[in-house]
């Protein structure tokens, strides 16, 4: 990028036309057009006026030094930082399920919301959506899908399973011992039907979970390969 490109770039950033820039620094529109098309170079006094107008240094207009510094500073915000923090919250939601016997739907949902919020903040701040998307979803599709399924299904299974399918349907394989020791006054055939439904739901959930996660991983890797080719 040379001085002509930087003048054109800064004029567009300011949202000015060539005529407006010319009027602001006291030259003709043709002069600005010649600067931007590399037919001539502005005098030093005009460069100083343009640097003040654009809010950049004369070194930037002449040599592009300031632009290099800005790029270097933007690289200091590594997308990996946001991915790590967001991943921590999504994995905490899974830990709630693994080490707690109580229903903690609210806290699990809160962890997932915070995780996704940090992910979107990372997209905005780093402006590196490709890397953030790949890193985040490659790591977090598994815990987010797991916790999400658990919360959704817990509302269903808690009300219809008669104790056969416990709070978190993907964590516990339905046990036949419930058929013999169920505290509910339900005949055996009805209880057996509930057990079959619970076992079927358990299997379906795990199949759907694995297909979803593997499918997302496949799509991410495929897009990544296309972007590199």
C-alpha positions in Angstrom: 0.0 0.0 0.0 1.5 3.4 -1.0 0.5 7.0 -0.3 -2.1 7.0 -3.0 -3.8 4.0 -1.5 -3.7 5.4 2.0 -5.3 8.7 1.0 -8.0 6.8 -0.8 -8.5 4.5 2.2 -8.7 7.3 4.7 -11.1 9.3 2.5 -13.5 6.4 2.3 -13.2 5.7 6.0 -14.3 9.3 6.6 -17.1 8.9 4.1 -15.9 11.8 2.0 -16.1 12.4 -1.7 -13.1 13.6 -3.6 -14.8 17.0 -3.9 -15.4 17.2 -0.1 -11.8 16.3 0.6 -10.6 18.9 -1.9 -12.7 21.6 -0.4 -11.5 20.7 3.1 -7.8 21.1 2.3 -8.1 23.9 -0.3 -7.3 22.1 -3.6 -9.3 21.1 -6.7 -11.1 17.7 -7.1 -8.8 16.9 -10.0 -5.8 17.2 -7.7 -7.3 14.7 -5.3 -8.1 12.4 -8.2 -4.5 12.6 -9.4 -3.1 11.8 -5.9 -5.3 8.7 -5.7 -4.5 7.5 -9.2 -0.7 8.0 -8.6 -0.4 10.7 -11.3 1.1 13.1 -8.8 2.0 13.5 -5.1 0.5 16.1 -2.6 2.7 18.8 -1.2 3.9 18.4 2.4 1.5 21.1 3.7 -1.4 19.2 2.1 -0.2 16.0 3.7 -0.2 17.7 7.1 -3.8 19.0 6.5 -5.0 15.5 5.5 -3.3 13.9 8.5 -5.2 16.2 10.8 -8.4 15.7 8.9 -8.2 11.9 8.9 -6.9 11.7 12.5 -3.6 9.9 11.5 0.0 10.8 11.5 2.0 12.1 8.6 4.2 9.1 9.0 1.2 6.9 8.3 0.3 8.7 5.1 3.8 8.8 3.9 5.1 5.4 5.0 2.3 3.5 6.6 4.1 3.1 9.9 1.1 3.7 12.1 -0.9 1.0 10.2 1.7 -1.6 11.0 1.6 -0.7 14.7 -2.2 -1.0 14.7 -2.0 -4.4 13.1 0.6 -5.6 15.6 -1.6 -4.4 18.5 -4.7 -6.1 17.2 -2.8 -9.4 17.0 -2.2 -9.2 20.8 -5.8 -10.2 21.3 -5.6 -13.9 20.6 -9.0 -15.6 19.7 -7.7 -18.5 21.8 -8.3 -16.5 25.0 -12.0 -16.2 24.3 -12.2 -19.9 23.2 -10.6 -21.1 26.5 -12.8 -19.0 28.7 -16.0 -20.0 26.8 -14.9 -23.6 26.9 -14.4 -23.5 30.7 -18.1 -22.5 31.2 -19.4 -25.1 28.8 -17.4 -27.9 30.6 -18.6 -26.6 34.0 -22.1 -27.3 32.8 -21.2 -30.9 32.2 -19.4 -31.2 35.6 -22.7 -30.2 37.3 -24.3 -33.3 35.8 -21.4 -35.6 36.6 -21.0 -34.6 40.3 -24.4 -33.5 41.4 -27.5 -35.6 42.2 -29.7 -32.4 42.3 -31.5 -30.8 39.5 -29.6 -27.7 38.5 -31.2 -26.7 35.3 -30.8 -23.0 36.0 -27.1 -23.1 36.7 -26.4 -25.3 33.7 -28.4 -23.0 31.4 -26.5 -20.0 32.9 -23.1 -21.6 32.1 -24.2 -22.4 28.5 -25.5 -18.8 28.0 -22.2 -17.3 29.4 -20.2 -19.6 27.2 -22.0 -18.6 24.1 -21.9 -14.9 25.1 -18.1 -15.0 25.4 -17.9 -16.8 22.1 -19.8 -14.0 20.3 -17.8 -11.3 22.1 -14.7 -13.0 20.8 -16.0 -12.9 17.3 -16.7 -9.1 17.6 -13.5 -8.1 19.3 -10.9 -10.2 17.4 -12.6 -9.9 14.0 -11.2 -13.4 13.3 -14.4 -15.3 12.9 -12.9 -18.2 10.9 -10.4 -19.1 13.7 -12.8 -18.5 16.6 -15.6 -20.5 14.9 -13.4 -23.5 14.2 -11.7 -23.5 17.6 -14.9 -22.9 19.6 -17.2 -25.4 17.9 -14.6 -28.1 17.5 -14.1 -28.1 21.3 -17.5 -27.1 22.6 -20.1 -28.9 20.4 -19.7 -31.9 22.6 -20.3 -30.3 26.1 -22.9 -27.8 24.8 -24.9 -30.5 23.0 -24.7 -32.8 26.0 -25.8 -30.3 28.6 -28.5 -28.9 26.3 -29.9 -32.4 25.7 -29.9 -33.1 29.4 -31.7 -30.0 30.4 -34.4 -30.4 27.7 -34.9 -34.1 28.3 -35.0 -33.7 32.1 -38.2 -31.8 31.8 -39.7 -34.6 29.8 -38.3 -37.6 31.6 -38.9 -36.3 35.1 -42.7 -36.2 34.5 -43.3 -39.3 32.4 -40.7 -42.0 33.4 -42.0 -43.0 36.8 -38.5 -43.1 38.2 -37.2 -45.5 35.6 -35.4 -42.7 33.7 -33.7 -40.4 36.2 -33.2 -36.7 36.1 -30.5 -36.8 33.5 -31.5 -39.3 30.9 -28.2 -39.6 29.1 -26.2 -40.3 32.2 -28.1 -43.3 33.6 -29.0 -46.5 31.8 -32.5 -47.5 32.8 -32.4 -50.3 35.3 -34.8 -53.2 35.4 -34.6 -53.3 39.2 -37.2 -50.5 39.1 -39.7 -53.0 37.8 -39.4 -54.9 41.1 -39.0 -52.1 43.6 -40.9 -49.2 42.2 -42.6 -47.1 44.9 -45.5 -46.3 42.6 -48.7 -48.2 42.5 -48.5 -49.2 38.9 -49.2 -52.6 37.5 -46.2 -54.6 36.1 -47.2 -54.4 32.4 -47.6 -50.6 32.6 -44.3 -50.3 34.4 -42.6 -52.6 31.8 -43.9 -50.3 29.1 -42.4 -47.3 30.8 -39.1 -49.1 31.1 -39.1 -49.9 27.4 -39.8 -46.2 26.5 -37.0 -45.1 28.9 -34.5 -47.5 27.3 -35.6 -46.4 23.8 -35.2 -42.7 24.7 -31.8 -43.4 26.2 -30.6 -45.1 23.0 -32.1 -42.5 20.7 -30.6 -39.6 22.7 -27.1 -41.0 22.5 -27.4 -41.8 18.8 -28.8 -38.3 18.0 -26.1 -36.7 20.2 -23.2 -38.6 18.5 -24.6 -37.9 15.0 -25.0 -34.2 15.7 -21.5 -33.7 17.2 -19.7 -35.8 14.6 -21.7 -34.0 11.8 -20.7 -30.6 13.2 -17.1 -31.6 13.4 -17.2 -32.9 9.8 -18.7 -29.6 8.5 -16.1 -27.5 10.4 -13.2 -29.5 9.0 -14.7 -29.5 5.5 -15.1 -25.7 5.6 -11.6 -25.3 7.0 -10.1 -27.3 4.1 -12.0 -25.3 1.5 -10.8 -22.0 3.0 -7.2 -23.2 2.8 -7.5 -24.4 -0.8 
